[in-house]
Amino acid sequence: MGYTGGTTANPTYKNLGDHTESIQMDFDSTLVTYGELLGIFWDSHNPESPATCQYKSAVFYHDETQQQLAEQTKQQREADYGVPLLTDILAAETFYRAEDYHQKYYLRSHSLLERDLTTYYPDPHDFTDSTASARVNGVAGWHYTAERLEAEIDSFGLSTEANDALRSLATD
């Protein structure tokens, strides 16, 4: 989680300037393609909604291939929707990492889960960047099925108490 797309140096949540809240993803293209990630992006939000600069719909590309694919998938979605989409396709510039308190929003609202994971990842950047924290955040934000959780829960490294709390979140 962080900020990009603007001109303000070292933006913060309270002094965002003209930046947009965004995520930056590192991915292994042998496991998931950029096109698949774009599919998830388009399926995960309403690209027809107007938004402020802070919360606008945007794809930030890193090279010409990504730009072309982002524009192509936007055009495909516009044809599917039958209306122009309000999603910007922009060159990625400097990405500023958001403040620690702004990371893993859903996970941080569950103190038991956060406590368990910060035991394993006491450094805030390690906590934020860990796959386990990302997945637990997904469960806490109701973006996981109970079946998927059961298949992966042992890999999170949580206590039995935290596992039980996580299971209850996934089944509520």
N, C-alpha and C positions, 0 to 999 in steps of 0.2 A: 504494500500500500504506500502510495506517495503522491507526488504532484509533478506535473509536466505540462508542456505546451505553452508556457508563458514567458514573460521577460523579467519577472521579479527574482532577484538573487536570493537564494536560500529561503524559499517560502515556508510558512508554517500554517497550521490549520487556522490560526487566528489572524494571520497576515498572508493570505493566499495570493493576493494580487490577481493577476490574470491567468493563473494556472488552473488546471483541471485535476480533480482527484482521480487517480488512476492506479492501475497495478502494472507491474513489470514482471513478465514471466520468463524464466529460463526453462527450456523444454528440450527433451531428447527427441529429435525428429524421427528416430527409428521406432519410437513408442507412440508418438502422437504427431500428426502433421500440423503445419500452420493452418491449412484449410480446415482441419477438424476443430482446431481452437477457434477459428472464425465462426464455424457452425455453432459452437457452444455460445460464443459471444452474441450472435444474432438471436439465438433461441432464449437467451437469459435476460433480455430486457426489452422495453418497448421503444424501438427506434423511431417511432412516430411522435413521441412526446417532446415538446420544446422544453429546454432546460436552461438553467443559468450556466455561466462559464464554469463554475465550480463542479457542476454535476452533468455536464453535457455528455452526449453520446459521441464517442470518438474512438477510432482505431489509429494507433500511432505505429507506423511501420519503420523498419530499420534498413530496408534495401528495396531496390526496384521490384524484385520478385514479390516481396510482401505487399508492396503498394498495389501492384497489378492484381494480385489475388484479392486484396481487400476491396478494391474498386469493383472487380468482377462479382464478388459475392454480394456487395451492396446492390449492384444492378439487378442481380437475380432476385434478391429479396424485394426490391422495388417492384419488379414485375409480378411477384407473388402477392404483394400487398395491394398493388394497383395505385400506389401513391408514392410521391418522393419521400425518402427517409431523411430525417434530420440528424444523421450521423456524419460527422466529419471524418475524413481520411487524411491524416496529417503526418508529416515526417517527425520521427521521434527525435527529441532533443535531450537536454539534460533531464535526468530523472532524479528527483529529490525524495529521499526516503522520508516518510511521515514520522512524526514523533512516536516514541515507543507506546504511549498510552493509546494511540490511534490504531495500533496494529491488533489483529485478531479480535475484532469487536465482539462477536458473539461469544467466543470462548471466555473473554474477560468478564462477561456477565455471570459466569458460573465459577465462583471462587474455589470450589473443591477441584474442579478440572484445571483451572489455572495454576493452583498451588502444586498439584501433582506434576504438571508439565514444567513449571519453573524449577522444580527440584532437579529434573533431568537437564534442563536448559537454563541455567542461572544467568547466562549472558543474554541480554534482551535481543540482540541480533540473532543469536542461535535459536532462541525461542521463536522469534518471528519467522525465521527461515526454515524451521524444521518441518518435515513432511507430516510428522505426527500432529503438531500444532495446527497445521493447515487442515488436516482431516477432521480433527476434533472440532475445530471452528466450523467446518462444514456441517457436522452433525448438530452442533449447537444452534446453527442458523437454519436448521431443518432442510438441508440440501443433501441428505443422505437417506437411503432406505434402511430399514431395520435389517434386511437381508445383507446388504452391502456392509453394514457395520459389523455384523456377526462374522463375516468373512475376513475382516481386517482388524478387529479390535485388539487382538493379541499383539499385533505389531506396534501398537501405540505406546506400550511400556507403562501403562497406568496401573495404579493400585486396584485391588478388587473393589473397593468402595467407589473409586472414580469410574471404573468400568460399569458398575451398577447404575451410577448416576447418568452416565452416557447412554446406556441402554434405555433408561426411562425417558430420556429426551427423544430418542429415535422412535419410540413407540407411542408417544403422546399425540 
